[in-house]
Amino acid sequence: MRFAHTNPLHLDVFQSVVRFEAEVVAMTAALLGSKEKAYGGQVCGNMTSGGTESILLALKSSRDYMKSKKGITRPEMIIPESAHSAYDKAAQYFNIKLCRVPVTREFQADVKAIKRRIKKNTILIVGSAPGFPHGIIDPIEELGQLASSFGICFHVDLCLGGFVLPFARKLGYPVPPFDFSVEGVTSISVDVHKYGLAPKGTSVVLYRNHDIRKHQFVAVTEWSGGLYVSPTIAGSRPGSLIAGAWAAMMSLGLEGYLENTRVIMEVSKRIQKGIKEIPELFIIGRPDMTIVAFGSDAVDIFEVNDILSSKGWHLNALQRPNSIHICVTLQHGPVVEEFLKDLKDSVQTVKENPGPVSGGLAPIYGAAGKMPDRVLVKDLLVDFMDSTC
Ligand SMILES: *Cc1c(COP(=O)(O)O)cnc(C)c1O
């Protein structure tokens, strides 16, 4: 509340908010390798409104950096198909041609396939640690080598993993290198508002050095409104969210994140074990962290999901292959056995009632009075969005 009316656009007035932002960026960077080896002192960044804005800015900066460095005017970028939709958004906004490459059987970025698609005007490749759909870490070191050898940018998407992986490693989990300690990584997006437990609307974009980040800023010197310099997409920005992120990080501290990570990693392992005990289900790839995706060859997994929804669980529906995932948070600790029981029961119900089922998200339709024979999650989402827009 104390910072609800502050705005870091006026940095001479709201000096404490400016300092909060600098400290959130510095603390986040320190978690992600800024202090290691030769890279100390160069890593820099800003707070943004979320993962999408961090990604948009990293791509805009990389595009303009590659233009100044290599004269590329028709930029292209290559992403694994598991990379977040924000890259499509960036491609559309910034006129970058997007090339989406299938993942390997392990559901990781296919480094060889990406290499084959690199052209003279490729500006950037992407790796996620982990990717949103299946929670699997791409081979960041190999992608870094590839980017280095072609002299192009490499963005690592740590939106989900940034506040988990450094701690999971400390706890002894096998975590491959994923941050600025990997040569070739030029930028990173990391969401304070996910596992950083900060209020929604907070993320950090980081760059290996100032040379890249300087392309992020817009500076207007000729405006009658005076000298205008803005680092991010928004002009005025909410100082309260920046203060909220700072407060979240300071109150949790390294010990807080470590303890949270210990709990959610254990819950994730328990869920994986529980799913393996349900013969109709299979887990997609080998989850590296706290996102577990699973599908089925025996039952319609979306019907399972609908029944789970009617029991109060809200998992994300995925496609290619059809599957659903759970993103484990602290709330799941006390209810993990209940979840596994509901999951097992839901699978059983679908198995015993093949074909159309009612339930799941049906209450939304029920209120409108009419139930379609078979609710497709995809159709439902579109209807739902139409009705809320
Ligand atoms: C959540 C997420 C994003 C996008 O972040 P928003 O905060 O929803 O804009 C990008 N990449 C990954 C891997 C994510 O998990």
PDBQT file of the ligand as one rigid body, heavy atoms in Angstrom, charges set to zero:
ROOT
HETATM    1  C1  LIG A 401       5.098 -18.592 -17.745  1.00  0.00    +0.000 C 
HETATM    2  C2  LIG A 401       6.124 -18.758 -18.789  1.00  0.00    +0.000 A 
HETATM    3  C3  LIG A 401       6.344 -17.765 -19.753  1.00  0.00    +0.000 A 
HETATM    4  C4  LIG A 401       5.493 -16.536 -19.875  1.00  0.00    +0.000 C 
HETATM    5  O1  LIG A 401       5.354 -15.844 -18.705  1.00  0.00    +0.000 OA
HETATM    6  P1  LIG A 401       4.098 -14.907 -18.346  1.00  0.00    +0.000 P 
HETATM    7  O2  LIG A 401       4.508 -14.414 -17.010  1.00  0.00    +0.000 OA
HETATM    8  O3  LIG A 401       2.866 -15.759 -18.338  1.00  0.00    +0.000 OA
HETATM    9  O4  LIG A 401       4.023 -13.824 -19.357  1.00  0.00    +0.000 OA
HETATM   10  C5  LIG A 401       7.370 -17.978 -20.650  1.00  0.00    +0.000 A 
HETATM   11  N1  LIG A 401       8.107 -19.087 -20.627  1.00  0.00    +0.000 NA
HETATM   12  C6  LIG A 401       7.922 -20.062 -19.721  1.00  0.00    +0.000 A 
HETATM   13  C7  LIG A 401       8.812 -21.277 -19.724  1.00  0.00    +0.000 C 
HETATM   14  C8  LIG A 401       6.915 -19.936 -18.781  1.00  0.00    +0.000 A 
HETATM   15  O5  LIG A 401       6.706 -20.912 -17.883  1.00  0.00    +0.000 OA
ENDROOT
TORSDOF 0
